[in-house]
Amino acid sequence: MGEIVNLNRARKARDKAEDKARAAANRAAHGRTAAEKKTARTERERAERHIDGHKRED
């Protein structure tokens, strides 16, 4: 015979795990200093200019 599972507890545990994952993603996205955000933005812009400079005109 299988193990008896309380579906209410299983649902709550699943929801709690999803909330923790969402919180971790938010901490990574919003928990950076202004200098880190500026560095990432300038690096992204530099990479875009580099790629655009290598495009061929038709």
mmJSON file of the N, C-alpha and C atoms, coordinates in Angstrom:
{"data_MODEL":{"atom_site":{
"group_PDB":["ATOM","ATOM","ATOM","ATOM","ATOM","ATOM","ATOM","ATOM","ATOM","ATOM","ATOM","ATOM","ATOM","ATOM","ATOM","ATOM","ATOM","ATOM","ATOM","ATOM","ATOM","ATOM","ATOM","ATOM","ATOM","ATOM","ATOM","ATOM","ATOM","ATOM","ATOM","ATOM","ATOM","ATOM","ATOM","ATOM","ATOM","ATOM","ATOM","ATOM","ATOM","ATOM","ATOM","ATOM","ATOM","ATOM","ATOM","ATOM","ATOM","ATOM","ATOM","ATOM","ATOM","ATOM","ATOM","ATOM","ATOM","ATOM","ATOM","ATOM","ATOM","ATOM","ATOM","ATOM","ATOM","ATOM","ATOM","ATOM","ATOM","ATOM","ATOM","ATOM","ATOM","ATOM","ATOM","ATOM","ATOM","ATOM","ATOM","ATOM","ATOM","ATOM","ATOM","ATOM","ATOM","ATOM","ATOM","ATOM","ATOM","ATOM","ATOM","ATOM","ATOM","ATOM","ATOM","ATOM","ATOM","ATOM","ATOM","ATOM","ATOM","ATOM","ATOM","ATOM","ATOM","ATOM","ATOM","ATOM","ATOM","ATOM","ATOM","ATOM","ATOM","ATOM","ATOM","ATOM","ATOM","ATOM","ATOM","ATOM","ATOM","ATOM","ATOM","ATOM","ATOM","ATOM","ATOM","ATOM","ATOM","ATOM","ATOM","ATOM","ATOM","ATOM","ATOM","ATOM","ATOM","ATOM","ATOM","ATOM","ATOM","ATOM","ATOM","ATOM","ATOM","ATOM","ATOM","ATOM","ATOM","ATOM","ATOM","ATOM","ATOM","ATOM","ATOM","ATOM","ATOM","ATOM","ATOM","ATOM","ATOM","ATOM","ATOM","ATOM","ATOM","ATOM","ATOM","ATOM","ATOM","ATOM","ATOM","ATOM","ATOM","ATOM"],
"id":[1,2,3,4,5,6,7,8,9,10,11,12,13,14,15,16,17,18,19,20,21,22,23,24,25,26,27,28,29,30,31,32,33,34,35,36,37,38,39,40,41,42,43,44,45,46,47,48,49,50,51,52,53,54,55,56,57,58,59,60,61,62,63,64,65,66,67,68,69,70,71,72,73,74,75,76,77,78,79,80,81,82,83,84,85,86,87,88,89,90,91,92,93,94,95,96,97,98,99,100,101,102,103,104,105,106,107,108,109,110,111,112,113,114,115,116,117,118,119,120,121,122,123,124,125,126,127,128,129,130,131,132,133,134,135,136,137,138,139,140,141,142,143,144,145,146,147,148,149,150,151,152,153,154,155,156,157,158,159,160,161,162,163,164,165,166,167,168,169,170,171,172,173,174],
"type_symbol":["N","C","C","N","C","C","N","C","C","N","C","C","N","C","C","N","C","C","N","C","C","N","C","C","N","C","C","N","C","C","N","C","C","N","C","C","N","C","C","N","C","C","N","C","C","N","C","C","N","C","C","N","C","C","N","C","C","N","C","C","N","C","C","N","C","C","N","C","C","N","C","C","N","C","C","N","C","C","N","C","C","N","C","C","N","C","C","N","C","C","N","C","C","N","C","C","N","C","C","N","C","C","N","C","C","N","C","C","N","C","C","N","C","C","N","C","C","N","C","C","N","C","C","N","C","C","N","C","C","N","C","C","N","C","C","N","C","C","N","C","C","N","C","C","N","C","C","N","C","C","N","C","C","N","C","C","N","C","C","N","C","C","N","C","C","N","C","C","N","C","C","N","C","C"],
"label_atom_id":["N","CA","C","N","CA","C","N","CA","C","N","CA","C","N","CA","C","N","CA","C","N","CA","C","N","CA","C","N","CA","C","N","CA","C","N","CA","C","N","CA","C","N","CA","C","N","CA","C","N","CA","C","N","CA","C","N","CA","C","N","CA","C","N","CA","C","N","CA","C","N","CA","C","N","CA","C","N","CA","C","N","CA","C","N","CA","C","N","CA","C","N","CA","C","N","CA","C","N","CA","C","N","CA","C","N","CA","C","N","CA","C","N","CA","C","N","CA","C","N","CA","C","N","CA","C","N","CA","C","N","CA","C","N","CA","C","N","CA","C","N","CA","C","N","CA","C","N","CA","C","N","CA","C","N","CA","C","N","CA","C","N","CA","C","N","CA","C","N","CA","C","N","CA","C","N","CA","C","N","CA","C","N","CA","C","N","CA","C","N","CA","C","N","CA","C","N","CA","C","N","CA","C"],
"label_alt_id":[null,null,null,null,null,null,null,null,null,null,null,null,null,null,null,null,null,null,null,null,null,null,null,null,null,null,null,null,null,null,null,null,null,null,null,null,null,null,null,null,null,null,null,null,null,null,null,null,null,null,null,null,null,null,null,null,null,null,null,null,null,null,null,null,null,null,null,null,null,null,null,null,null,null,null,null,null,null,null,null,null,null,null,null,null,null,null,null,null,null,null,null,null,null,null,null,null,null,null,null,null,null,null,null,null,null,null,null,null,null,null,null,null,null,null,null,null,null,null,null,null,null,null,null,null,null,null,null,null,null,null,null,null,null,null,null,null,null,null,null,null,null,null,null,null,null,null,null,null,null,null,null,null,null,null,null,null,null,null,null,null,null,null,null,null,null,null,null,null,null,null,null,null,null],
"label_comp_id":["MET","MET","MET","GLY","GLY","GLY","GLU","GLU","GLU","ILE","ILE","ILE","VAL","VAL","VAL","ASN","ASN","ASN","LEU","LEU","LEU","ASN","ASN","ASN","ARG","ARG","ARG","ALA","ALA","ALA","ARG","ARG","ARG","LYS","LYS","LYS","ALA","ALA","ALA","ARG","ARG","ARG","ASP","ASP","ASP","LYS","LYS","LYS","ALA","ALA","ALA","GLU","GLU","GLU","ASP","ASP","ASP","LYS","LYS","LYS","ALA","ALA","ALA","ARG","ARG","ARG","ALA","ALA","ALA","ALA","ALA","ALA","ALA","ALA","ALA","ASN","ASN","ASN","ARG","ARG","ARG","ALA","ALA","ALA","ALA","ALA","ALA","HIS","HIS","HIS","GLY","GLY","GLY","ARG","ARG","ARG","THR","THR","THR","ALA","ALA","ALA","ALA","ALA","ALA","GLU","GLU","GLU","LYS","LYS","LYS","LYS","LYS","LYS","THR","THR","THR","ALA","ALA","ALA","ARG","ARG","ARG","THR","THR","THR","GLU","GLU","GLU","ARG","ARG","ARG","GLU","GLU","GLU","ARG","ARG","ARG","ALA","ALA","ALA","GLU","GLU","GLU","ARG","ARG","ARG","HIS","HIS","HIS","ILE","ILE","ILE","ASP","ASP","ASP","GLY","GLY","GLY","HIS","HIS","HIS","LYS","LYS","LYS","ARG","ARG","ARG","GLU","GLU","GLU","ASP","ASP","ASP"],
"label_asym_id":["A","A","A","A","A","A","A","A","A","A","A","A","A","A","A","A","A","A","A","A","A","A","A","A","A","A","A","A","A","A","A","A","A","A","A","A","A","A","A","A","A","A","A","A","A","A","A","A","A","A","A","A","A","A","A","A","A","A","A","A","A","A","A","A","A","A","A","A","A","A","A","A","A","A","A","A","A","A","A","A","A","A","A","A","A","A","A","A","A","A","A","A","A","A","A","A","A","A","A","A","A","A","A","A","A","A","A","A","A","A","A","A","A","A","A","A","A","A","A","A","A","A","A","A","A","A","A","A","A","A","A","A","A","A","A","A","A","A","A","A","A","A","A","A","A","A","A","A","A","A","A","A","A","A","A","A","A","A","A","A","A","A","A","A","A","A","A","A","A","A","A","A","A","A"],
"label_entity_id":["1","1","1","1","1","1","1","1","1","1","1","1","1","1","1","1","1","1","1","1","1","1","1","1","1","1","1","1","1","1","1","1","1","1","1","1","1","1","1","1","1","1","1","1","1","1","1","1","1","1","1","1","1","1","1","1","1","1","1","1","1","1","1","1","1","1","1","1","1","1","1","1","1","1","1","1","1","1","1","1","1","1","1","1","1","1","1","1","1","1","1","1","1","1","1","1","1","1","1","1","1","1","1","1","1","1","1","1","1","1","1","1","1","1","1","1","1","1","1","1","1","1","1","1","1","1","1","1","1","1","1","1","1","1","1","1","1","1","1","1","1","1","1","1","1","1","1","1","1","1","1","1","1","1","1","1","1","1","1","1","1","1","1","1","1","1","1","1","1","1","1","1","1","1"],
"label_seq_id":[1,1,1,2,2,2,3,3,3,4,4,4,5,5,5,6,6,6,7,7,7,8,8,8,9,9,9,10,10,10,11,11,11,12,12,12,13,13,13,14,14,14,15,15,15,16,16,16,17,17,17,18,18,18,19,19,19,20,20,20,21,21,21,22,22,22,23,23,23,24,24,24,25,25,25,26,26,26,27,27,27,28,28,28,29,29,29,30,30,30,31,31,31,32,32,32,33,33,33,34,34,34,35,35,35,36,36,36,37,37,37,38,38,38,39,39,39,40,40,40,41,41,41,42,42,42,43,43,43,44,44,44,45,45,45,46,46,46,47,47,47,48,48,48,49,49,49,50,50,50,51,51,51,52,52,52,53,53,53,54,54,54,55,55,55,56,56,56,57,57,57,58,58,58],
"pdbx_PDB_ins_code":[null,null,null,null,null,null,null,null,null,null,null,null,null,null,null,null,null,null,null,null,null,null,null,null,null,null,null,null,null,null,null,null,null,null,null,null,null,null,null,null,null,null,null,null,null,null,null,null,null,null,null,null,null,null,null,null,null,null,null,null,null,null,null,null,null,null,null,null,null,null,null,null,null,null,null,null,null,null,null,null,null,null,null,null,null,null,null,null,null,null,null,null,null,null,null,null,null,null,null,null,null,null,null,null,null,null,null,null,null,null,null,null,null,null,null,null,null,null,null,null,null,null,null,null,null,null,null,null,null,null,null,null,null,null,null,null,null,null,null,null,null,null,null,null,null,null,null,null,null,null,null,null,null,null,null,null,null,null,null,null,null,null,null,null,null,null,null,null,null,null,null,null,null,null],
"Cartn_x":[0.837,0.0,0.887,0.476,1.265,1.169,2.02,2.052,0.897,0.257,-0.853,-0.281,-0.789,-0.286,-1.422,-1.163,-2.13,-2.003,-3.007,-2.949,-2.856,-3.451,-3.368,-1.923,-1.226,0.173,1.042,0.783,1.565,1.386,0.163,-0.101,0.606,0.531,1.168,2.693,3.253,4.701,5.129,4.338,4.641,4.59,3.551,3.419,4.561,4.977,6.063,7.371,7.614,8.82,8.815,7.666,7.561,7.815,7.283,7.496,8.969,9.648,11.071,11.878,11.523,12.228,11.999,10.766,10.453,11.207,11.293,12.002,13.493,14.06,15.479,15.742,14.847,15.004,14.891,13.963,13.807,15.025,15.591,16.796,17.939,18.05,19.121,18.907,17.668,17.389,17.401,16.88,16.704,17.674,18.438,19.324,20.717,20.868,22.186,22.352,23.598,23.873,23.722,23.638,23.505,24.72,25.894,27.106,27.07,26.577,26.481,25.484,24.354,23.36,23.93,24.653,25.225,26.276,27.103,28.118,27.478,26.442,25.756,25.116,24.52,23.876,24.907,26.039,27.051,27.68,27.871,28.417,27.449,26.164,25.152,25.117,25.185,25.181,26.432,27.578,28.824,28.747,28.187,28.047,27.099,26.024,25.094,25.767,26.561,27.271,28.271,28.933,29.92,29.229,28.106,27.374,26.835,26.281,25.74,26.841,28.042,29.156,29.579,29.225,29.609,28.5,27.388,26.291,26.62,26.175,26.389,25.135,25.331,24.222,23.894,22.611,22.197,21.85],
"Cartn_y":[-1.171,0.0,1.241,2.255,3.478,4.348,5.336,6.267,7.258,7.54,8.484,9.9,10.73,12.095,13.069,14.031,15.086,16.079,16.135,16.978,18.463,18.864,20.253,20.622,19.745,20.001,19.987,19.078,18.99,20.263,20.752,21.986,23.169,23.264,24.371,24.301,23.107,22.952,23.363,22.984,23.355,24.873,25.496,26.948,27.665,27.136,27.739,27.66,26.531,26.375,27.348,27.536,28.489,29.91,30.253,31.591,31.831,30.817,30.957,31.158,30.438,30.588,31.983,32.475,33.817,34.873,34.691,35.645,35.662,34.505,34.444,35.169,35.002,35.695,37.205,37.649,39.078,39.65,38.886,39.351,39.523,38.605,38.704,39.895,40.164,41.245,42.617,42.725,44.027,44.296,43.339,43.506,43.952,44.6,45.044,46.532,46.935,48.345,49.126,50.429,51.285,51.133,50.984,50.826,49.52,48.452,47.171,47.259,47.939,48.103,48.916,49.986,50.836,50.064,49.291,48.495,47.482,46.819,45.838,46.516,47.678,48.395,48.828,49.399,49.851,48.676,47.569,46.364,45.849,45.842,45.396,46.319,47.636,48.595,48.449,48.217,48.039,46.793,45.722,44.484,44.69,45.441,45.715,46.533,47.54,48.339,47.48,46.588,45.702,44.799,44.245,43.368,44.171,45.357,46.192,46.626,46.793,47.194,46.106,44.873,43.74,43.308,43.997,43.632,44.084,43.299,43.622,44.249,45.254,45.931,45.195,45.01,44.353,45.371],
"Cartn_z":[0.0,0.0,0.0,-0.705,-0.824,0.405,0.412,1.529,1.394,2.505,2.523,2.521,1.611,1.468,1.717,2.551,2.801,1.646,0.799,-0.393,-0.046,1.052,1.491,1.81,2.522,2.856,1.608,0.683,-0.549,-1.372,-1.473,-2.226,-1.587,-0.261,0.444,0.298,0.345,0.181,-1.227,-2.23,-3.611,-3.775,-3.234,-3.331,-2.628,-1.488,-0.737,-1.514,-2.181,-2.982,-4.167,-4.8,-5.911,-5.431,-4.251,-3.701,-3.399,-2.876,-2.581,-3.859,-4.913,-6.19,-6.764,-6.683,-7.185,-6.376,-5.067,-4.216,-4.546,-4.812,-5.164,-6.48,-7.441,-8.721,-8.53,-7.692,-7.429,-6.714,-5.791,-5.097,-6.084,-7.03,-8.01,-8.931,-9.303,-10.244,-9.581,-8.385,-7.759,-6.626,-6.232,-5.079,-5.457,-6.611,-7.044,-6.738,-6.588,-6.342,-7.644,-7.525,-8.711,-9.623,-9.049,-9.847,-10.65,-10.019,-10.725,-11.875,-11.637,-12.693,-13.851,-13.535,-14.574,-15.367,-14.694,-15.371,-16.313,-15.855,-16.699,-17.909,-17.696,-18.801,-19.84,-19.396,-20.342,-21.082,-20.406,-21.057,-22.118,-21.817,-22.775,-23.991,-23.753,-24.861,-25.722,-25.09,-25.832,-26.703,-26.175,-26.951,-28.135,-27.932,-29.03,-30.127,-29.746,-30.749,-31.502,-30.806,-31.423,-32.464,-32.104,-33.017,-34.204,-33.934,-35.006,-35.973,-35.485,-36.339,-37.298,-37.015,-37.865,-38.809,-38.786,-39.68,-41.094,-42.039,-43.443,-44.021,-44.838,-45.494,-46.783,-47.052,-48.293,-49.357],
"occupancy":[1.0,1.0,1.0,1.0,1.0,1.0,1.0,1.0,1.0,1.0,1.0,1.0,1.0,1.0,1.0,1.0,1.0,1.0,1.0,1.0,1.0,1.0,1.0,1.0,1.0,1.0,1.0,1.0,1.0,1.0,1.0,1.0,1.0,1.0,1.0,1.0,1.0,1.0,1.0,1.0,1.0,1.0,1.0,1.0,1.0,1.0,1.0,1.0,1.0,1.0,1.0,1.0,1.0,1.0,1.0,1.0,1.0,1.0,1.0,1.0,1.0,1.0,1.0,1.0,1.0,1.0,1.0,1.0,1.0,1.0,1.0,1.0,1.0,1.0,1.0,1.0,1.0,1.0,1.0,1.0,1.0,1.0,1.0,1.0,1.0,1.0,1.0,1.0,1.0,1.0,1.0,1.0,1.0,1.0,1.0,1.0,1.0,1.0,1.0,1.0,1.0,1.0,1.0,1.0,1.0,1.0,1.0,1.0,1.0,1.0,1.0,1.0,1.0,1.0,1.0,1.0,1.0,1.0,1.0,1.0,1.0,1.0,1.0,1.0,1.0,1.0,1.0,1.0,1.0,1.0,1.0,1.0,1.0,1.0,1.0,1.0,1.0,1.0,1.0,1.0,1.0,1.0,1.0,1.0,1.0,1.0,1.0,1.0,1.0,1.0,1.0,1.0,1.0,1.0,1.0,1.0,1.0,1.0,1.0,1.0,1.0,1.0,1.0,1.0,1.0,1.0,1.0,1.0,1.0,1.0,1.0,1.0,1.0,1.0],
"B_iso_or_equiv":[0.0,0.0,0.0,0.0,0.0,0.0,0.0,0.0,0.0,0.0,0.0,0.0,0.0,0.0,0.0,0.0,0.0,0.0,0.0,0.0,0.0,0.0,0.0,0.0,0.0,0.0,0.0,0.0,0.0,0.0,0.0,0.0,0.0,0.0,0.0,0.0,0.0,0.0,0.0,0.0,0.0,0.0,0.0,0.0,0.0,0.0,0.0,0.0,0.0,0.0,0.0,0.0,0.0,0.0,0.0,0.0,0.0,0.0,0.0,0.0,0.0,0.0,0.0,0.0,0.0,0.0,0.0,0.0,0.0,0.0,0.0,0.0,0.0,0.0,0.0,0.0,0.0,0.0,0.0,0.0,0.0,0.0,0.0,0.0,0.0,0.0,0.0,0.0,0.0,0.0,0.0,0.0,0.0,0.0,0.0,0.0,0.0,0.0,0.0,0.0,0.0,0.0,0.0,0.0,0.0,0.0,0.0,0.0,0.0,0.0,0.0,0.0,0.0,0.0,0.0,0.0,0.0,0.0,0.0,0.0,0.0,0.0,0.0,0.0,0.0,0.0,0.0,0.0,0.0,0.0,0.0,0.0,0.0,0.0,0.0,0.0,0.0,0.0,0.0,0.0,0.0,0.0,0.0,0.0,0.0,0.0,0.0,0.0,0.0,0.0,0.0,0.0,0.0,0.0,0.0,0.0,0.0,0.0,0.0,0.0,0.0,0.0,0.0,0.0,0.0,0.0,0.0,0.0,0.0,0.0,0.0,0.0,0.0,0.0],
"pdbx_formal_charge":[null,null,null,null,null,null,null,null,null,null,null,null,null,null,null,null,null,null,null,null,null,null,null,null,null,null,null,null,null,null,null,null,null,null,null,null,null,null,null,null,null,null,null,null,null,null,null,null,null,null,null,null,null,null,null,null,null,null,null,null,null,null,null,null,null,null,null,null,null,null,null,null,null,null,null,null,null,null,null,null,null,null,null,null,null,null,null,null,null,null,null,null,null,null,null,null,null,null,null,null,null,null,null,null,null,null,null,null,null,null,null,null,null,null,null,null,null,null,null,null,null,null,null,null,null,null,null,null,null,null,null,null,null,null,null,null,null,null,null,null,null,null,null,null,null,null,null,null,null,null,null,null,null,null,null,null,null,null,null,null,null,null,null,null,null,null,null,null,null,null,null,null,null,null],
"auth_seq_id":[1,1,1,2,2,2,3,3,3,4,4,4,5,5,5,6,6,6,7,7,7,8,8,8,9,9,9,10,10,10,11,11,11,12,12,12,13,13,13,14,14,14,15,15,15,16,16,16,17,17,17,18,18,18,19,19,19,20,20,20,21,21,21,22,22,22,23,23,23,24,24,24,25,25,25,26,26,26,27,27,27,28,28,28,29,29,29,30,30,30,31,31,31,32,32,32,33,33,33,34,34,34,35,35,35,36,36,36,37,37,37,38,38,38,39,39,39,40,40,40,41,41,41,42,42,42,43,43,43,44,44,44,45,45,45,46,46,46,47,47,47,48,48,48,49,49,49,50,50,50,51,51,51,52,52,52,53,53,53,54,54,54,55,55,55,56,56,56,57,57,57,58,58,58],
"auth_comp_id":["MET","MET","MET","GLY","GLY","GLY","GLU","GLU","GLU","ILE","ILE","ILE","VAL","VAL","VAL","ASN","ASN","ASN","LEU","LEU","LEU","ASN","ASN","ASN","ARG","ARG","ARG","ALA","ALA","ALA","ARG","ARG","ARG","LYS","LYS","LYS","ALA","ALA","ALA","ARG","ARG","ARG","ASP","ASP","ASP","LYS","LYS","LYS","ALA","ALA","ALA","GLU","GLU","GLU","ASP","ASP","ASP","LYS","LYS","LYS","ALA","ALA","ALA","ARG","ARG","ARG","ALA","ALA","ALA","ALA","ALA","ALA","ALA","ALA","ALA","ASN","ASN","ASN","ARG","ARG","ARG","ALA","ALA","ALA","ALA","ALA","ALA","HIS","HIS","HIS","GLY","GLY","GLY","ARG","ARG","ARG","THR","THR","THR","ALA","ALA","ALA","ALA","ALA","ALA","GLU","GLU","GLU","LYS","LYS","LYS","LYS","LYS","LYS","THR","THR","THR","ALA","ALA","ALA","ARG","ARG","ARG","THR","THR","THR","GLU","GLU","GLU","ARG","ARG","ARG","GLU","GLU","GLU","ARG","ARG","ARG","ALA","ALA","ALA","GLU","GLU","GLU","ARG","ARG","ARG","HIS","HIS","HIS","ILE","ILE","ILE","ASP","ASP","ASP","GLY","GLY","GLY","HIS","HIS","HIS","LYS","LYS","LYS","ARG","ARG","ARG","GLU","GLU","GLU","ASP","ASP","ASP"],
"auth_asym_id":["A","A","A","A","A","A","A","A","A","A","A","A","A","A","A","A","A","A","A","A","A","A","A","A","A","A","A","A","A","A","A","A","A","A","A","A","A","A","A","A","A","A","A","A","A","A","A","A","A","A","A","A","A","A","A","A","A","A","A","A","A","A","A","A","A","A","A","A","A","A","A","A","A","A","A","A","A","A","A","A","A","A","A","A","A","A","A","A","A","A","A","A","A","A","A","A","A","A","A","A","A","A","A","A","A","A","A","A","A","A","A","A","A","A","A","A","A","A","A","A","A","A","A","A","A","A","A","A","A","A","A","A","A","A","A","A","A","A","A","A","A","A","A","A","A","A","A","A","A","A","A","A","A","A","A","A","A","A","A","A","A","A","A","A","A","A","A","A","A","A","A","A","A","A"],
"auth_atom_id":["N","CA","C","N","CA","C","N","CA","C","N","CA","C","N","CA","C","N","CA","C","N","CA","C","N","CA","C","N","CA","C","N","CA","C","N","CA","C","N","CA","C","N","CA","C","N","CA","C","N","CA","C","N","CA","C","N","CA","C","N","CA","C","N","CA","C","N","CA","C","N","CA","C","N","CA","C","N","CA","C","N","CA","C","N","CA","C","N","CA","C","N","CA","C","N","CA","C","N","CA","C","N","CA","C","N","CA","C","N","CA","C","N","CA","C","N","CA","C","N","CA","C","N","CA","C","N","CA","C","N","CA","C","N","CA","C","N","CA","C","N","CA","C","N","CA","C","N","CA","C","N","CA","C","N","CA","C","N","CA","C","N","CA","C","N","CA","C","N","CA","C","N","CA","C","N","CA","C","N","CA","C","N","CA","C","N","CA","C","N","CA","C","N","CA","C","N","CA","C","N","CA","C"],
"pdbx_PDB_model_num":[1,1,1,1,1,1,1,1,1,1,1,1,1,1,1,1,1,1,1,1,1,1,1,1,1,1,1,1,1,1,1,1,1,1,1,1,1,1,1,1,1,1,1,1,1,1,1,1,1,1,1,1,1,1,1,1,1,1,1,1,1,1,1,1,1,1,1,1,1,1,1,1,1,1,1,1,1,1,1,1,1,1,1,1,1,1,1,1,1,1,1,1,1,1,1,1,1,1,1,1,1,1,1,1,1,1,1,1,1,1,1,1,1,1,1,1,1,1,1,1,1,1,1,1,1,1,1,1,1,1,1,1,1,1,1,1,1,1,1,1,1,1,1,1,1,1,1,1,1,1,1,1,1,1,1,1,1,1,1,1,1,1,1,1,1,1,1,1,1,1,1,1,1,1]
}}}
